[in-house]
């Protein structure tokens, strides 16, 4: 069963912002990041709304109209903070979203559950990491609801572009440590859509 998606006004506004800024493949990645992350991080007490907003906005810095001089995660986190501040969110929750976005591409597993939801969900969707910990039916259900639409090749291009712009950034570090572009090309979830 697919985890429920928060449906609050803030969650809906985050979806609208992401849908306006991002291509459909990247928008679907944001949904899959949240859903896969919830399968992988099933702890009680998670701030679902904050995790969902972070997932929906975590790659804003990769969208052409939002890309800035800073690394993509910083750009996305800054946009998310402004978005939430403008809607009167509590500063502690804003910080939770900001850090989840900033830390989602870190090499080491994050301890804060909301951070891990985004980190683990993105790692599964981009590189297949943790694939074996989610039931095949659950993976297939998410892919039916939010298809990949050529995401692997588009993400590889975005990833390499970010490495060119920021050769010491988090994507460059992931490439050096794990050969992330090879993982993208061999992601087992792509075979589930065939």
N, C-alpha and C positions, 0 to 999 in steps of 0.2 A: 504494500500500500504506500502510495506517495505521501510523504509528510505534508501537513497543511502549510499553506503559504499565508503569512500575515496579511490581513486585509484592512489594516487601519488607514486613515487618511494619509499619514506619513508614508506608509508602505506604498500606497497607490501613487503618491507624488513621486517617490523614488523610482517606481516603474516608469512613470511618464517621462521623467528626466532621462533615464537610461534609454528608453525607446526613441526619444527625440535625438539623442546624441549618438547612439551606436547603431551599427549595422545589425540586422536580425541575427546573424550567427553569433555576434558578440553578446547581444541581449540574451539569447538563449543560453549562452555560456554562463551568464550571471545567474539565471534561474537554476541551471544545473549545478553551479557551484554551491548554492544554498542547499538544494535538495540532496546532493551527494554528501555534502558536509554534515547534514543532519543524520543521514544514515551512518556515517562514520563516527560522529560525535553525538551519541544518544544520551548524554547526561541530562538529568532533570535540572530545572532552574535556570536554563539558558535564557537570556534576554532575546527571545525570538525576533522581535521587531528590530532590535539593533543589529542582530546578525543578518537579517534579511536585507536591511538597508545597506549594510556594508557590502553584502554580496552583489546587490544590484548596482552599486556605484564603484566597486573596486577597480574596474578597468576603464573608468571615464578618461583617464590619462592616456589611453591608447586610441581614443576616438579622435579623428582628425580635427574637429572643431574645438576640442578641449586640450589637445596636446600642448605642452608648454616647454620651457627651457629645463625645468627640473625633471627628475626621473618620474616615470609614469605613476608610480604608487603615491608619490608626494603630491603630484598634480591632482590625482583622484581624491586623496584624503582632504586636500584643501577645499576642493569643490564640495565634498560631502559635508565638511564642517560649516561652510557658508550656507549650504542648503538647510542644514539642521538648525543653525543659529537663527536663520530667518524664520523658522517655524517655532521658535521658542523652546527648543529642547533643552533639557537639563545638561549642564556642562560635563558632568561625569559620563553621561550616556553618549554625548558627542565624542568625548575622548575615547570611549570604548569603540565606536565606529571608526574613528580616525586610526587608532592603533591596529584594529583588525585589517584595515586596508593597507597600512604601511608594512605590516608584518606578513602578509599573505604569501609573499614570495621568498621568505626566509628559508634557509637551508635546514635549520634545526626546528624540531616540532615545538610549537607554542604551547604553553601551559594553560592560559586563560581559555575556557571553552569557546567563547564567542570568536576569539582569534583563530582557534583550531578549526571551527566550522568553515571559515573562509579558506584557510590554508589547505586543509585536507580536501575540501570540495574542489578547489581549483586544481590541486595536484592530481586528483583522480580524472577530472575532465580534460586537463591538458596533457598529462603524461601517463595516465593509467595507474598511478600509484594508489594502492589500496583497493584495487579492483576486486581482489579475491575476498574482501571483507563485506561486499555488498551482494545480496542475492541477485542472480541473473534476471529474474522476473522484475525486481525493483529497478535495476538498471534499465531494462527494456521499457518499463513504464515511463520513466523519466525521459528517455530518448523519444518515445512516441509523443509525449506532451511538448517537449522542447527539442526538436531535431537539431542535428549538428550542422547541416547545410554547408558542408565543406569547411567546417571550423578548423580542422587540423592544418590544412594548407594556409588558410588565412591567418591563423594564429602564429604559424611558423614565420610568415612574412612580418607580422607585427613584432614578434619576438626578436628577429634578426635586426629589424629597424631600430628597436630600442637598444640593442647591444651596440649598434653603430653610433647611436647618439650618446650612449652612456656606457663606455667600455669597462667601467669599474662598478657598474650598477648591479642590482639584484639578478637581472636576467643573465648578465654576463657571468656572474658567479654561479648561477644554476647550470649554465652551459659548461663551464669549466669543471664543476663538481660531478655532474650527472650525465652530461651529454644530452641535455634536455631536448634538443631538436630531434635527436634519434628516438627518444621516448615518444615524442609527438607523432612521429611517423609510424610507430609500432603500437600505438595505443589500442589495447584489446577492445575497448568499447566501440571503436569504429566498425569492428566486425559484427557487432550486434545489429547494426542498421542495414547490413547487406541482405 
